[in-house]
């Protein structure tokens, strides 16, 4: 289909140009951006930012240039200003990529996802938080909740911490693998996973779900939002999502599209599991379940 081929060519071109243009633009103002986004001090790291230089990166994660970003998440020291001043307002906020429809406002979508918790969260763990994007919105919705984010990327965590400190959000960030996090059994009443599971193999997703089940207190909820599974969208949309695997550095997109997260959660022991789309396009797609009381 010529229209499909042109559409995908254009998508690939834009995916590359995002970085070619934004990296160049940020480098022109490197001195100013570096001063505005200094690396965290040792004191900051020991308080609400806990980095682990000895953490071994999983084989599935290491060396992947996610979304075609040169060097991957930790490959560029000014990722934060590049995203905040360029990519978010001029590209991602307009939609039209992967599962996000043209014109979708992704931060508003994220807020709608967080409204799906069926109780008032008190202590929340964000697995694969990436930064403060989800946790910052959660703070505005639940000002008294204790918020913790974990991720593999030191760069994204440092950026999230810097944003949190500027905004007074009081969020704790820890560098850790989602399969073995620094939380005690039954220690949180809510877990959020936003746009994470399409970036890992199915077996890793299942291990993360088991770990989140462990740290949830009885009656606690896990809320997941990821691109919709292939079975939930028309065949052409499934083909477009599958395209991401090879052509936009999303090596596990196909695996994620074939996984039934609701079934996986049920197998692990979650109850009251539900899955649904928040709009007709199929995205955001929500899967939610509860640890038995």
C-alpha positions, 0 to 999 in steps of 0.5 A, spaced: 500 500 500 503 506 497 500 510 503 502 506 508 509 506 505 509 513 505 506 514 512 512 509 515 517 513 511 515 519 514 515 516 521 522 514 520 524 520 518 521 524 523 524 519 528 531 521 526 530 528 525 527 529 532 534 527 535 538 531 529 535 537 530 534 537 538 541 535 539 544 540 535 540 546 538 541 544 545 549 544 543 548 551 541 546 553 548 550 547 552 553 552 557 547 555 559 543 549 559 549 545 563 549 551 568 541 550 569 541 543 569 547 541 574 549 534 576 546 532 583 551 533 588 553 527 593 549 530 598 543 530 594 544 523 592 544 520 599 537 524 600 532 523 595 536 521 589 540 514 590 544 512 585 547 505 584 554 505 580 555 498 581 548 496 578 549 491 572 545 493 566 540 487 564 542 484 557 536 486 554 537 494 556 544 495 555 546 498 548 539 499 546 538 506 543 531 507 545 527 511 540 533 512 536 536 516 541 544 516 540 547 513 546 540 511 549 537 514 555 544 515 558 548 517 552 547 524 553 548 529 559 543 534 557 537 529 555 533 533 560 533 540 557 533 537 550 526 534 552 523 539 556 525 545 552 524 542 545 521 535 544 516 535 549 512 542 547 514 541 539 513 534 538 510 529 543 505 534 545 502 534 538 501 526 538 502 522 532 507 517 533 507 509 536 500 508 539 499 516 540 494 519 535 495 525 532 493 531 536 493 527 543 495 531 549 500 526 552 500 529 559 493 530 559 492 522 557 497 521 563 493 524 568 486 520 565 490 514 567 492 516 574 485 517 575 483 510 574 486 508 581 480 505 585 482 508 592 486 514 594 493 512 594 498 513 600 504 510 598 506 509 591 511 506 587 513 508 580 516 502 576 521 504 571 519 511 572 524 514 567 523 521 571 518 525 574 513 525 568 508 521 572 510 522 579 509 529 578 502 529 576 501 524 581 503 529 586 498 534 584 493 529 584 495 526 591 499 532 595 500 527 601 502 521 598 509 518 599 512 517 592 518 513 590 520 512 583 525 506 581 529 506 574 535 503 571 537 509 568 542 514 572 541 520 567 533 519 567 533 519 575 537 525 576 533 529 571 527 527 575 530 528 581 532 535 579 525 537 577 522 534 583 527 539 587 525 545 583 518 544 584 518 541 591 515 535 590 519 531 595 519 524 591 525 519 592 528 516 586 532 510 586 536 506 581 534 499 581 532 493 577 524 493 577 525 485 578 528 487 585 527 493 588 528 496 595 522 495 598 519 491 603 514 486 603 507 489 603 510 496 603 506 500 598 498 501 597 499 503 590 504 501 584 504 505 577 507 502 571 507 507 565 509 506 558 514 501 561 512 493 559 513 495 551 521 496 553 522 489 556 521 482 554 515 478 556 519 474 561 522 480 564 515 483 565 512 477 568 518 478 573 516 485 574 509 483 576 511 478 581 516 483 584 510 489 584 505 483 587 510 482 593 511 489 595 504 491 595 500 491 601 494 486 601 488 490 598 493 494 594 493 496 586 497 496 580 495 500 575 499 499 568 498 503 562 502 501 555 500 501 548 494 497 546 495 489 545 495 487 538 488 483 539 485 490 541 486 494 535 484 493 528 489 489 524 492 495 520 493 499 527 497 492 529 501 492 523 503 500 524 505 498 532 509 492 530 513 496 525 516 500 531 520 494 533 525 494 527 524 501 525 524 505 531 529 502 536 523 498 540 526 491 540 520 488 544 514 492 541 512 486 538 513 481 544 509 486 548 503 487 543 502 479 543 502 479 551 496 479 555 497 483 561 491 481 564 492 474 564 499 475 566 497 479 572 491 473 574 496 468 573 501 471 579 495 472 583 492 479 582 484 479 583 479 484 580 483 485 574 480 489 568 483 492 562 480 497 557 481 503 553 480 510 555 478 512 548 476 510 541 483 509 538 485 504 543 490 508 547 491 510 553 490 502 554 489 501 562 490 494 565 489 494 573 489 489 578 489 488 586 492 484 591 487 480 595 486 483 602 
